[in-house]
Amino acid sequence: MNRLFKIFTNGIIRENPLLMLMIGLCSSLAVTTSVANGIGMGLSMTFVLLMSELVISLFRRLIPDSIRIPVFIIVIAAFTTVIDYVLKAYFPDLSKAMGVFIPLIVVNCIIMGRVESFASKQPLGYVIPDALGMGLGYTWVLTGIALIRELLGNGTVLNFQVLPENFTPILFFTLPPGGFFVFALFIALNLFIKSRLKTGEEN
């Protein structure tokens, strides 16, 4: 149980795919102009990651090493297509807002990295907490960045006016430099939390 919990929490803080591993940054910073986009992208990525890890872990002994990468890509592409069509059918506005970044999940380094380094080597029981932890870690960072950018850039959260109507939006936060700035703040916060956890463990 302790190992499962550690695997799960690794993706949230210690091995957070965005804040610590620094992979999958392009799509992350591009879609975080609104909270809805951040949540949508995070949950979509989590679904694809979880299903891909489950399938590859289940059939890991049957996949020849010589073709493992093409097989991984096919599996990831299949679940990416599923989530892409689900969003288009039931959440068309969200799908349109995120545009090409949903189909591009198939080449996201986070999924390919976890599939190659973890799911292809671990039994089924371990890949579930790994995928959920990585997915949750990815989602909370996206949502947090998007919350700050939408709030300060537009005065809204989920398109609901939160700040007074006389608030002057800080357009810097809606632009790419604003995304990098907020992302840097999250990296600093994560390093601080990580150092506090390490200090607590040593004491």
Secondary structure, 3 states (H helix, E strand, C coil): CHHHHHHHHHHHHHCCCCCCCCCCHHHHHHHCCCHHHHHHHHHHHHHHHHHHHHHHHHCHHHCCHHHHHHHHHHHHHHHHHHHHHHHHHHCHHHHHHHHHHCHHHHHCHHHHHHHHHHHCCCCHHHHHHHHHHHHHHHHHHHHHHHHHHHHHHHCEECCEECCCCCCCCCHHHHCHHHHHHHHHHHHHHHHHHHHHHHHHHHC
